[in-house]
Amino acid sequence: MSRTILGLLHPGEMGAAVGRCLTDRGHTVLWVSQGRSPATAERAAAAALTDAGTVAELARRAEVVLSVCPPRAARSVAESVRGFGGVYVDANAISPQSARSVARAVGAGGTGEPEAGRSGTGRSGAVFVDGGIIGPPPRPGGTPGAPDETRLYLSGERAAEIAGLFAGTPVGTRIVDGDIGAASAVKMAYAAWTKGTAALVLAARALARATGVEETLLAEWALSQPGLAGRSGRAAESAAAKGWRWDAEMTEIAASMTGAGLPGGFHLAAAEIFRRVPRAGSATVEQVLAALTGERPDQ
Amino acid sequence: MSRTILGLLHPGEMGAAVGRCLTDRGHTVLWVSQGRSPATAERAAAAALTDAGTVAELARRAEVVLSVCPPRAARSVAESVRGFGGVYVDANAISPQSARSVARAVGAGGTGEPEAGRSGTGRSGAVFVDGGIIGPPPRPGGTPGAPDETRLYLSGERAAEIAGLFAGTPVGTRIVDGDIGAASAVKMAYAAWTKGTAALVLAARALARATGVEETLLAEWALSQPGLAGRSGRAAESAAAKGWRWDAEMTEIAASMTGAGLPGGFHLAAAEIFRRVPRAGSATVEQVLAALTGERPDQ
């Protein structure tokens, strides 16, 4: 796979940045303009992606399809390439259970082996590679392995080949031992803390506000939990910018928890918190707390 | 209240340490030996408390009753002194709603004013002061106001008098403006983060363990969330030592959240996590994670 043709569905902020890493290394990265917004087209152009026009054409030409999309679209993106016979990589923030469901949707049994009872080419669909991305979108010139850089966790039989595509890019790759779902599990367990605590610190401060003791709580935090007021402010900013994506991700984490016999309530509550945050792109902590506690904006 | 007779129900680890602060300042602190364990008697003796024998006798003699007990006992402790006519301080980790219920149980309307329609002395029961303790049990010689010292939040009309009893002790006091429930709300919002995150970090690590990716998660944490593995270890230790008390406290926080129109799921999940932790006094993080994920101890 020294020069590979990939299909990227669909180039959002993260996907376009990952695609750019691949085109920078000489790979061809197809995308699909049909039905996408001008903003997506702009990102695709900036990342030197090649328009395949339709999903069917992308699936016909690509050796590897890379799905980087909001969690709730993961399955429908997979279904859109049904019949694709290459390597399908789902790099989305979905539960191990959802990853296995996506693997079935692209016709992969999870092992890459032909399914029994299917005739023809001996291939019954795609080979599935499970993925999970931790960190921000990769930046050109970024140092792979730095704490604030992008890591792509991969599991499945052909995970190493996919990792190879990213050699020399700012995307650090990690092969995870285990079945399909293992890479997704890493992402879920990681985000369980990072985004779960973002929701929790907002909920704690909102509780204090709703009960009239916010100033007292902030004074106690300043004394014995230094940094927590700042953390709540940053959580509010992030939630206003990205919370619309996190709602579904929290639901996936809750499903991961219950699937593992653990309580899902933390992340169902976190999903509720993120649903209440104004989708304003940016918002002050005041505006976010007002939305969480149901205050009228002008109060 | 320069020399006050107080009743303390019941001297556990925190209560005895608070009682000791009061006896050190020359106050008389009664306790009740009837039905209590030898360990309680030992703590009471060490704190120079005076045995009143029975709750009725304590209520007869005390000017102030101080309730410091597990959250789920808060209401029955209040009911045990029904008819007490002094100042009743509930310093427990209970929701504002529970604090108001305790206030009603001791016959206080919440304002300290006589209830309409009651005859006799003009006092219908106790005057209620709401409290919440943040920090570890006070240590003799500790510096009030230091981040790792004990703070007693107090609300209600006679909160300042109660604060006065602790002048010159290691217990820092803070008067919270607002109705009964305000001091409890401070405690709830504070513990929502501190103990909620203890449960959440354990749940995240347990998810990774249950899905076979714990080592991978720990490596990612080591890189991008330094300190989090240590935090999970300390959470496991604390939960093994004190989680049996936190279960009910988490339920109170969940009730505080729903009472304020916020999602209660974080802390119902936290309660479930703490219920699963072995009540061993001490346990390794391995033992705690095994219990959370339902592994057999010998696996």
Boltz contact constraints between the chains, C-beta under 6 A:
constraints:
  - contact:
      token1: [A, 96]
      token2: [B, 211]
      max_distance: 6.0
  - contact:
      token1: [A, 147]
      token2: [B, 223]
      max_distance: 6.0
  - contact:
      token1: [A, 147]
      token2: [B, 224]
      max_distance: 6.0
  - contact:
      token1: [A, 176]
      token2: [B, 213]
      max_distance: 6.0
  - contact:
      token1: [A, 176]
      token2: [B, 216]
      max_distance: 6.0
  - contact:
      token1: [A, 178]
      token2: [B, 212]
      max_distance: 6.0
  - contact:
      token1: [A, 182]
      token2: [B, 213]
      max_distance: 6.0
  - contact:
      token1: [A, 185]
      token2: [B, 211]
      max_distance: 6.0
  - contact:
      token1: [A, 185]
      token2: [B, 213]
      max_distance: 6.0
  - contact:
      token1: [A, 186]
      token2: [B, 213]
      max_distance: 6.0
  - contact:
      token1: [A, 186]
      token2: [B, 216]
      max_distance: 6.0
  - contact:
      token1: [A, 186]
      token2: [B, 217]
      max_distance: 6.0
  - contact:
      token1: [A, 189]
      token2: [B, 204]
      max_distance: 6.0
  - contact:
      token1: [A, 189]
      token2: [B, 207]
      max_distance: 6.0
  - contact:
      token1: [A, 189]
      token2: [B, 208]
      max_distance: 6.0
  - contact:
      token1: [A, 189]
      token2: [B, 217]
      max_distance: 6.0
  - contact:
      token1: [A, 190]
      token2: [B, 220]
      max_distance: 6.0
  - contact:
      token1: [A, 192]
      token2: [B, 204]
      max_distance: 6.0
  - contact:
      token1: [A, 193]
      token2: [B, 204]
      max_distance: 6.0
  - contact:
      token1: [A, 196]
      token2: [B, 200]
      max_distance: 6.0
  - contact:
      token1: [A, 200]
      token2: [B, 196]
      max_distance: 6.0
  - contact:
      token1: [A, 200]
      token2: [B, 266]
      max_distance: 6.0
  - contact:
      token1: [A, 203]
      token2: [B, 262]
      max_distance: 6.0
  - contact:
      token1: [A, 204]
      token2: [B, 189]
      max_distance: 6.0
  - contact:
      token1: [A, 204]
      token2: [B, 192]
      max_distance: 6.0
  - contact:
      token1: [A, 204]
      token2: [B, 193]
      max_distance: 6.0
  - contact:
      token1: [A, 206]
      token2: [B, 262]
      max_distance: 6.0
  - contact:
      token1: [A, 207]
      token2: [B, 189]
      max_distance: 6.0
  - contact:
      token1: [A, 207]
      token2: [B, 257]
      max_distance: 6.0
  - contact:
      token1: [A, 207]
      token2: [B, 260]
      max_distance: 6.0
  - contact:
      token1: [A, 207]
      token2: [B, 262]
      max_distance: 6.0
  - contact:
      token1: [A, 208]
      token2: [B, 189]
      max_distance: 6.0
  - contact:
      token1: [A, 210]
      token2: [B, 260]
      max_distance: 6.0
  - contact:
      token1: [A, 211]
      token2: [B, 96]
      max_distance: 6.0
  - contact:
      token1: [A, 211]
      token2: [B, 185]
      max_distance: 6.0
  - contact:
      token1: [A, 211]
      token2: [B, 260]
      max_distance: 6.0
  - contact:
      token1: [A, 212]
      token2: [B, 178]
      max_distance: 6.0
  - contact:
      token1: [A, 213]
      token2: [B, 176]
      max_distance: 6.0
  - contact:
      token1: [A, 213]
      token2: [B, 182]
      max_distance: 6.0
  - contact:
      token1: [A, 213]
      token2: [B, 185]
      max_distance: 6.0
  - contact:
      token1: [A, 213]
      token2: [B, 186]
      max_distance: 6.0
  - contact:
      token1: [A, 216]
      token2: [B, 176]
      max_distance: 6.0
  - contact:
      token1: [A, 216]
      token2: [B, 186]
      max_distance: 6.0
  - contact:
      token1: [A, 217]
      token2: [B, 186]
      max_distance: 6.0
  - contact:
      token1: [A, 217]
      token2: [B, 189]
      max_distance: 6.0
  - contact:
      token1: [A, 220]
      token2: [B, 190]
      max_distance: 6.0
  - contact:
      token1: [A, 223]
      token2: [B, 147]
      max_distance: 6.0
  - contact:
      token1: [A, 224]
      token2: [B, 147]
      max_distance: 6.0
  - contact:
      token1: [A, 257]
      token2: [B, 207]
      max_distance: 6.0
  - contact:
      token1: [A, 260]
      token2: [B, 207]
      max_distance: 6.0
  - contact:
      token1: [A, 260]
      token2: [B, 210]
      max_distance: 6.0
  - contact:
      token1: [A, 260]
      token2: [B, 211]
      max_distance: 6.0
  - contact:
      token1: [A, 261]
      token2: [B, 294]
      max_distance: 6.0
  - contact:
      token1: [A, 262]
      token2: [B, 203]
      max_distance: 6.0
  - contact:
      token1: [A, 262]
      token2: [B, 206]
      max_distance: 6.0
  - contact:
      token1: [A, 262]
      token2: [B, 207]
      max_distance: 6.0
  - contact:
      token1: [A, 263]
      token2: [B, 269]
      max_distance: 6.0
  - contact:
      token1: [A, 263]
      token2: [B, 272]
      max_distance: 6.0
  - contact:
      token1: [A, 265]
      token2: [B, 265]
      max_distance: 6.0
  - contact:
      token1: [A, 265]
      token2: [B, 268]
      max_distance: 6.0
  - contact:
      token1: [A, 265]
      token2: [B, 269]
      max_distance: 6.0
  - contact:
      token1: [A, 266]
      token2: [B, 200]
      max_distance: 6.0
  - contact:
      token1: [A, 266]
      token2: [B, 266]
      max_distance: 6.0
  - contact:
      token1: [A, 266]
      token2: [B, 269]
      max_distance: 6.0
  - contact:
      token1: [A, 268]
      token2: [B, 265]
      max_distance: 6.0
  - contact:
      token1: [A, 269]
      token2: [B, 263]
      max_distance: 6.0
  - contact:
      token1: [A, 269]
      token2: [B, 265]
      max_distance: 6.0
  - contact:
      token1: [A, 269]
      token2: [B, 266]
      max_distance: 6.0
  - contact:
      token1: [A, 272]
      token2: [B, 263]
      max_distance: 6.0
  - contact:
      token1: [A, 294]
      token2: [B, 261]
      max_distance: 6.0
